[in-house]
């Protein structure tokens, strides 16, 4: 387990729902990845790199709602600037499974609480 944090620490993390509106191959990435363009409603459009090529095709990802942290500092990955962190969990085969809204479509930019 990682270091215990306070509720105030958790409140600093801005987790939002967004819809993937573009998916591109990312051949310059160290590990297989996609470049994602995500619509977060009133927060605007943000880009992210995600190592999810083993379980998801570009077609499956297009228009999928995902969960992401939107207040991380920007990070350069090869020639790409990642502006948010798409959230996922490793499955038993060490592949990333995306966290997402499952039952109903939510408003882009909605904050997760």
Buried (B, 14 or more C-beta within 10 A) or exposed (E): EEEEEEEEEEEEEBBBBBBBBBBBEBEEBEEEBBBBBBBBBEBEBBBBBBBBBEEBEBEEBEEBBBBBBBEBEEEEBEEBEBBBBBBBEEEEEEBBEBBBBEEEEBEBBBEBE
